[in-house]
Amino acid sequence: MAEQAPADDIDAVDVLVVGAGVVGLACARALALGGKSVVVVEAATSYGSGTSSRNSEVVHAGLYYEPGSLKARLCVRGRELLYAYCAERGVAARRCGKLLVATRAAEAHALEAIRARAAACGVTGLQPLSQSEALALEPALEVHAALWSPDSGIVDSHGLMTALLGDAQNAGAIFAVASPFEAAERTSTRWQVRTGGTEPFELQTRWIVNAAGLQAQAVAAAMQGFPRTAIPPRRLAKGSYFALSGRVPFRHLVYPMPVDGGLGVHLTLDLAGQARFGPDVQWLPEGIADEAIDYAVDPARAVAFAAEIRRYWPGLPADRLQPAYSGVRPKLSGPGEPAADFRIDGPDEHGCAGVVQLFGIESPGLTASLAIAEEVATRIARLERER
């Protein structure tokens, strides 16, 4: 599985998916199961090696998003699709629940506002907790009040992507690694696409689904005739993670109140029960080249991490934070700006036939991946019926 496909096998297809992260693989699976001939091209030498492998592996309940937004709708729908899919396919996942913590009285109003907004988005089961109720769940917390989210959880993201790829390939999809998207030119009814890499090839496709993550804007710009005004500016936020050596006295996810550009330095657990903290938010320079992104975690950031963590866990032992990994989120909004929604732009939005562009697919993209794929497949099917 996941080997380079011979170019002779992929000279003409229904759909080309660009990018083999969790969203691209989910789209390939949905389209192939729907009867489309599908090719996935991936610039890296394996699937899921970009943003999809550099996150918290959290299944979000849908607490933070604007009612009516794509993020809100697709997170709630995607969460249930994801849990059901993991159960069906034997992918490790657990609804361990999450505490959103107000550490002082001044944050209590914000906690209630988050609960009300989440309820408006269709999130159910949320429970406001008093200090004593929160401490009954997690005695080590520093807490004034909390919001309990029973449907939040964790998932093995690599296992999920392996299952999605297997399903897509079993349905006939072809996966081509080390095959960066280079250019596309529109003919009367199709796109003529050229890839690069050590074994470049060309193919014709009726549809292009751009799920290239950090490179989504560059892929869109490489499509001849695609309107440049329909390509949103890219803003990148690096988030570092620190692991905790030794045992942690928590059984659930613990989140502070959200911050500009992120959800705060939160505590997540992996499926083995080990704890990690992050991500923080480090805005990268506008226009930074992909090859200039430094994914190393600066050990000196541990000081700021410890200060944030001790707001809700004052008992954090000294010197137990170890640099782990970092990720970069492809955002459509910058510092101080309201958080932007996902962009799923088809011909109705940009006017260019045969293209679905996915821009700004950051958190909760992992949670929403199956719902995003469902949305893409539904839109393509509708547009084909209307032709």
N, C-alpha and C positions, 0 to 999 in steps of 0.2 A: 504494500500500500504506500501511497505518497511518493511514487517514483515519477521521474520525468516521462511525460507521454511523447511518443513519436509524433513528429509534426505531420506525417502523412495521415494520422488518424483524426486530425482536428482542422481540416481545411474549410469546413462550413458548418456552423452550428446555429441554434436558436438564440442562445444567451452566452455571452462571455462575462464571467464574474472576475473583477480585478481585485485581488487581495484575498488571502486565505487566513485571515483572522477569524474570530468566532462569528462575526456578522457575515463575512463573505462565505464561510462554510455553511452557515445556516441558510443563507440565500440559495447557495448551490443545491443544498439538500431539498429545500422546498420546491424549487423550480424543476429539478430532476424528477422528484416524486410526482410532480404535476404533468409529466410527460414531455418536458423540454429536453432537447439535447444541450448539454452544458459543458463548458470548459472553464476551469478556474486557473488563472495565471497568477503566480506569486513570485515576487522579485527575490525573496530569500530562498535558502536551500531547504527549508522545511516550512510547515504550516504553523501558524500561531506563535511566531517568534518575536512579534512586535508588541504593540500595546496590549494585546490579549494575554500575554504571558507576564505582564508587569502591572498587576493590579491587586486589589485586596481579596479577590475571589468571593466577594460578598453577594448574596442574593438579596436585592433591595425590595422592601415592601412597597415603596412609592411615597415616602413621607414629604419630599422636599419640592415637588414640582408644581407648576402652575396648573390649575384646573383647565382642562381642555387642550393642554399642550400634548405634543407627541410623546415627550418624555413621560408625562403622567399616564397617558393611555397605554402606551406600549410597555411601560414598566409593570403596571398592574396585570395586564394580559400576559406579558412575558414571564412574570414570576410563576404563575400557575402552569403555563406551558412548560417551563423549565423544570419545575419539581416533578410534573407528571412524566416528562421525557426521561429525566434521570432515573426515576423509579422503573420505567419500562426498559431502559437500556442498561441498567446496572451501573450507572455513573454515580460516584460517591457524592452525596449532598445531605445536608442536615438542617432542619429548621430549628436552630438553636436559640432563636430569639435575640432581641436587641433592646438595650436600655439607652434611650436618649436622655442625657442628664443635664439638668440645670443645677449648677453648683452653688448658686446664690439666689436670693429672692428676686433680684432684678431680672433674672432670666426666665422667670416663671411665665410671664406674659408671652414671651416668644415661644415657649413650649406649647402653650395653648393655641397660639396662632398656627403652629405647624400641625397640631392635631386637627384643627378645624379645616385647614387647607387639604390635608391628606384625606379626610372624610369626604370632602367635596370631589376628590379625584376617584372615589370609590374604594378607598382603603378601609378595610373592616378589621375589627378585633383589637384596635388600639385601646390601651388602658392607661389613663392618668394614674400615677402612683404618688403617694405621699412619701416623705422621707423614710418613715418606718417601713413602709411597704417595699420601697426600693432596697433598703438595707437588708430586708428579709431575703431578697433574691441575691444580693451581692454585698456582704457585710464589709468589704474592704473599701467601699466607695466613700468619697466625699460628695454628698448630695443634699440638695434642698428639696427637689421634686424631680420626677422622671416621667417619661412616657415609655410604656412597654409595648414593643412591636413583636408579637409572637410569630409572625410570618417571615421575619428576616432570617437569613441563614447563610450558609457557606456551601461552596461547590468546588469540586475538582475541575478547574477550568481546562486543564490539558486532557483529562479524561472525557470531558464534554466535547472538545474539539475533535478528538480521535473518533468518538461515536458519530458526530456529524459528518466527518469526512467519509467514514465507512458507509454510512447510509447513502450519501451522495454518490459514491463510487458504485455501490451496489445497484443504484438506480440508473447507472450509465454515465455519470459525470466523469470527466477526465481532468486530472490535476497535473499541472505543469509547473514544476519548481524551477528556480533560477531563471525565470522568464519574465523580466520586468516589462511592463507595458511601455512602449516607446511612442507610438503614434497611431491615430485612427483617422480615416478619411471617409466621409459619407458619400455613398453612391445613391442611386435613385431609391433603393429599397433596403440597403444593408450598410454596415460599416466594414471597411477593409482595415484590418488591424495588423500592426507589426509589433513583434516583441524583440527584445534584445537578449543579452546573455551570451553564453558560449555556444548555444545551439539555437539561434534565432529562427523564428518561423513567422508566417503570415496566415491569417484566416479571415473568413467572412462571417459576420454574425448579424442577426436581426436586432439584437439588443445588447447593450453594454450596461452592466450593473457595476458602478464604481464604489467598491467597498474597501478602498485603499487606506483608510485611516489617516495617519499623519501625511500620507502622500496624496490624499484625495484631490486637493486643489491642483497639484502638479499633473495628475492624470487627466483631470478635466481640461486643463490648459493644453494638453497634447492632443485633444480631439479637434481636428480641423473643422472650423465653422461653428463650434460651440460658443455661444455668446460670453465674452469675458465678463460682462456685467452681471452674469448669473453665477459667478464664482465668488463666494464670500471670502473676505480676508481670513487668514489662519492666525490664530493666537495659540501659543504653546505654553503649557504650565507643567513644569517638572515636579514630580512628587517623590520624595525619598521615604524609605521604610527602614525601621530599625527592629531587629528581632530581640526578644527577651531571653537571655540565657536562664535555664532552670525553670522551675515550676511557677505558674501564675495562679493567684487565688480567685480566678474568675471562670464562670461556666457559660457566660453569654457575651455577645458583642457589647461594647460600651462606646458610645459616641458622645462627644461634647456638642455644644451648640455649633451650627454651621458658621463658617468664616467666608470672607471674600475669596471666591474662586474654588472653594472646596468645602468639605464636611468636617473640617477640623482634624487634629491628630487623634484618631480613634484607635481603640484596641480591637483587633480581630483575632480570631482563633483559627488555626488550620484544622484539618480533619483529624490530626493526631493530638490535638489539644495544646499545641505550642502557640505562644502569643507573639504577635508583631504589632507595631504601632506605625501609623502613617495613613495616608501620605500628608506631608506638608504641602505648601504651595510656593513654588519658586518660578516666577514668570521669566521666560526666556526672551531674549531680544527679538523684536519684530524682524521678520525676514531671515532669521537664522537658517542656515542650510542644514539639511538632515545630517550630513556627515560631520557637522560641527557640534552636534549634540553630545554632551558628556553624560553618560549614564552612571558614572561612579558616584557613590554616596560619600560625602565629606564627613569623616568621623566627628569633626568639630560641631556639626549640626546636632549632635547628641545633647548638648547643653540646652538648646532651645526646646528640643523634644522633651527632655526631662521636665522642664518648667511647665510645658503644656500638660503633660501626663499627670503631674502632681496636683494639678487643679482638681482632678477627679479621683486620682489614686495617690494620696500623699505618702503612702507607704512604699512607693517605688524604691527598691534598694539601689544604692549608688553602684555605678560601674557594671550594671547588668544589661545595658543597652549596647547592642552590637550592630554595626552597619549591615544591612541586608541587601537591598536592591532598590532600584528606582524605576519609574515609568514616566512617560510624557503624554499628557492628555491633549488631543486635538480640539481646541476650543474655538468658538465663534465669537466670544466676548472676551474683553480684556479686563485688567484690574480696575475695580471701581464701577464696572458696568453690570447691569442686571444679567443674570445667567441666561445664555441663549438656549433656545430649543434645538432639538435635532432638526436637521434638514433632510427630508426625503423628497427630492425634486425630480419629477418626471416631466414629460412633454407639456403637461398642463401648466407647469410652473415656469419652465424655461423656453418652451417653444421649439426644442430640438428633438426631432424624431428618434426613437430607438435608444434613449438613454435614461437611466435612473441614477441620479447622483446622490450619494450619502455623505453629507458634510456634518462635521461636528459630532460624530458618534463617540462620545466619551461616556462617563458614568451617567446613567445606568445601562450602558450598552451591552455588557455581559448578561445582565438580568433580562434585558429586553430583546436579546438576539433572535429568539424564535419568533417573537411577535413582529420584529422588524422584517424578518424574512417573509412572514405571512403577509405583511403589508405590501412588500415589494411584489410578491407573486400575484396578489390580488389586483394591484394596479396594472401590472402588465397584462393579465388576463382580461381586465375590463377594457383597456385600450385596444387590445386585439379584437375584441368583440365589436367595438365601435368603428373599426376601420371600414 
